[in-house]
Amino acid sequence: MAPHSAAVRGHISPCARIRFFMIRKLKSGEYRLYSRKKNAETGKRRNLGTFSSMEKAKQHEREVQYFKKH
């Protein structure tokens, strides 16, 4: 089996989940959540919020994913 076959079946390791969202640390020490896809016209990712901690940014990303599916 291919190494990525587990992801295809829906079983994703915690390490692999990190790649699904874009969280970057800013110079101010805050964390910014960006959309996964780039805008075709501008070539940039949408800003989905700025948060004081990495955990808050991850929580918001989970909320965004939940909203997309429900």
C-alpha positions in Angstrom: 0.0 0.0 0.0 1.1 3.6 -0.6 2.1 5.6 2.5 -0.8 8.1 1.9 -3.5 5.4 1.7 -4.5 5.9 5.3 -5.3 9.5 4.6 -7.5 8.4 1.7 -9.5 6.1 4.1 -10.0 9.0 6.5 -7.4 7.9 9.1 -5.0 10.9 9.4 -2.2 11.0 12.0 -2.0 14.1 14.2 1.3 15.0 12.4 -0.4 14.9 9.0 -3.3 17.2 10.2 -0.9 20.0 10.7 -0.5 20.4 6.9 -4.2 21.0 6.3 -4.3 24.5 7.6 -2.1 27.5 7.3 -1.2 29.1 10.6 1.7 31.5 10.6 3.4 33.4 13.5 3.6 37.1 13.0 6.3 39.4 14.1 4.0 40.7 16.8 3.9 37.2 18.3 0.3 36.6 17.3 -0.8 33.8 15.0 -2.8 34.2 11.7 -5.0 31.6 10.1 -5.1 31.6 6.3 -7.4 29.8 3.9 -6.2 26.6 2.3 -6.8 27.7 -1.2 -5.3 30.7 -2.9 -7.5 33.3 -4.7 -7.1 32.6 -8.4 -7.1 36.4 -9.3 -4.7 37.6 -6.6 -2.7 34.5 -5.9 -3.0 35.2 -2.1 -4.7 33.3 0.7 -7.7 34.7 2.6 -7.0 35.9 6.2 -9.4 33.9 8.5 -8.4 35.7 11.7 -5.5 36.7 14.0 -5.2 35.0 17.4 -3.1 35.5 20.5 -2.1 31.8 20.7 -1.6 28.8 18.5 -4.3 26.8 20.4 -6.9 29.6 19.7 -6.0 29.6 16.0 -6.3 25.7 15.8 -9.6 25.9 17.6 -10.9 28.4 15.1 -9.7 26.3 12.2 -11.7 23.3 13.7 -14.7 25.6 13.9 -14.4 26.6 10.3 -14.1 23.0 9.2 -17.1 22.0 11.2 -19.2 24.9 9.8 -18.2 23.8 6.2 -19.6 20.3 6.8 -22.8 21.1 8.8 
